[in-house]
């Protein structure tokens, strides 16, 4: 993660450096052409015009730099808001899937192996792939990466279990250990989502107090509470409770 952040920062620094090089080069070329074309009698006025242009450039440069910084910060803020919205939606789905695992454990709503991808998987993200290069600039960047990586792991687990067969079981019956594995995967997703959507991680009063995000935090909390009762031996719960 640190290497990714450094790479992004190097890209931005290089881009800014090339902008300055281009501006200075253009200024030198224009000045050289101007000096070449003028007569000796025009040296005073040419020198005055050149100095005026230089001072004008130096006066405008700080304003341009501040404008650039504002645009970068505004883009970062918009990216952060969009990504938090997507995480909120995926977290709501994750809480529902974890509740579904508890239902499976209790035998309330059985799911066949064939139905597993449709019932317990999750749709692919849209925002995250589009802004992946900007993640390093966002608050709690590492949590975002962990969250989406866990979603990929869930899809892999669902894919493996849905194609597996056990001797002595009905063709579509899920083994209890498979239900526990699915629950464990969704527990991890919900735990990370809880951290991503916490008020401390969001760093924005507008997002922290957003009703949809607050409701999602409640859904995650309810799902984790029920999962703790249904899967008391979950390694994730034990790890969360263990002192650091």
N, C-alpha and C positions, 0 to 999 in steps of 0.2 A: 504493500500500500504506500509506504514511504517513497519507494522508487517511482511509483505512478505520480505521486504529488510532485516530486522533483522534476519529472519529465514535463508535466504541465507547466510548472513555473519556468522551466528553461524555454519552453515554446513561447510563452508570453514575453519573457525578457528579450528573446531573440527578435520577436515581432516588433517590439517597441524600439529596439536598437536599429533595426532596418528602416523603420519610419524616420528616425532622426538622421540616419545616414543619407536617405533619399532627399530629405529636406535640405540638409547642408550641401549636398552635391548639386541640387537644383539652384541653390543660392549662389554657389561658386560659379556655375556655368553661366547664369544670367549676368553676374557681375563681370565675368571675363568677356562676354560678348559685348556688354555695354562699354567697357573700357576700350576694347579694340575698335569700336565704331566711332568713338568721339574724337574731336579735334582738340588741340592743345588749349585753345581758348575756352573750351567747355569743361576743363578739368575741375574747376571749383564747383560748378553746378552738378557735375556728375558725381563728384565725391560726396557732396551734400545729399544727393539723392540716394547714393549707395548707403551712406550712414543712416539716413532716414529709414531705408528698407530694413537694415540690420536691426536698428532699435525697435522698429515696428514688429519685426519677427520675434525679437526677444520679449516684447511686451505681450504678444499674442500666445507665445508658447506655453506659459503657465496656465492660461485660460483653457487652451486646447488639452493640456494634460489633465486638468481638473474635470473637464467635460468627458474625457476618455475614462477616467476613474469612475465617474458617476454612471456612465453607460455600462461599464463592467459590473459594478455593484448592483445596478438595477436588473441586469440580465441574470446575475447570480441569485438575486432575490426571487425573480420570477421562476427560475429553474427549481429553486428550493420549494417554493409553494406547489408547483406542479408535481414534483416528486413526492411530496408529503401527501398530496391528494391521492396519488396512485397507491402509495403505501397504505393509506387509510382504507381504500377499497379492498386491496388484497388482504389486509388484516381482518376486515369484516368477514371475508370469505374464509380465511384461515380459522377464525373462531368458529364459524359454522361447521367447517370440516372436522375440527377437534371435537365439537359436540357430536358429530356423526360417528366419530370413533368411540366415544363413550356409549352411544346408542348401540353400536355393534357389540361392544363388550357386554352390555346388559341384555342383548338379544331383542331389543325393542324394534329395530328396523334393519333386518338382515340385508346385506349387499352381496350379490353374487360376484364371482371373480370377473365375469364378463362386464358387469356394470361398474366395476371399480374405477376405471379411468374417468367415466362420466360423473360419478358421484363424489369422488374424493380427490380429484386432481384440480388444477387451477389454470385459468387462461394465461397465455403469455403476456408479459408486460409490454407496454408501448412507450411510456415516457423514459424509463430507465435506459433502454438501448440507445435512444436518441440523444441523451445527455450524458452518456457514460464518461466522455472526456472532461466534463465539467464537474464531476462528482467531487474531485479533490478540493474544490473551492467551497463546498457546502458545509454547513454545521453538521457535526456527527457523520462525516463522510464514511467512516469505517463501518458504522452501524448500517447504513444503507447498503453497502457492499455485502455485509454479512446476511442481511435480510434477503436480498435477491439470490444470493448463493444458496441459501437454505431452500428457497422455492425450487431451484433447479434440482436439489437433492430429493425433495419430495416427489417431483415428477419421475425421477429415476427409480425411486422405491416403488411407486405405484406401477410403473411399467414392468419392473421385475416381478412383483407379486401377482399382477394380473395375468402373467404368462406362465406362472408356476403351477405344478401339479404335485399332489401328495398321494402316495399309495394308501388305499384304505379309506379315503375320504370321497365324498361326493365330488363330482368333477368341478363344481363351482364353489365349494365350501371353503371359507377362509380358515386357516389355522389360527388358534389364539395368539401364537407368537407373531404372526403377520399383523394381526390387529394391533398388538402392542408396538410393533415397529412403525406402523403408520401413525399411531398416536404419538410416539416419541418424536417423529419428524415434525408433526404439526405443533407439538408442545414447544419445540425449539423455535419454530417460526413465530409463534405467539409470544414467547418470551422476548425475542428480539424486537418484535413489533411493539411490545409494551415499552421497551427502552427508546425506540425511535420516536414514538408518539408521546413520550413523557414531556411535561412542561419544561423540564430542565434541558432536554435535548432540542426542542423546537426553537428555543431562544427568541421567540416572537410572541408577544401577548395576543396578537390577532389570531395566530394559529393555535396557540395553547388553549385559548378559550373558545375556539370554534365548536359549535354544538355537534357537528357531525364527527369531529375528532374525539370530543368528550364522550359521545355515545359509543364510538368504536372502542375507546379505552374500557368502557363498562362491559362491552361484549367480550373483549379479550379476558378481562378479569373473571367474568362468569365462567367462560370456557375453561380457563386454567384451574379455577376452583373445582369444577366438576371433574376435570381430568385428574386432578390430584387425588380425588376420592376413587375414581375408577381405575387409575394406574398408579397406585402408591409406590411401586418399585421403580418408577421412572428414573433413570440416571440423571436426567435434566433437573428434576425437582431436588434430588439429593445434592447435585452440584450447586444449585442455586442457594440451598440452605447451608452448605458447608462454609465455614469461615475462610476468608482469603488468607 
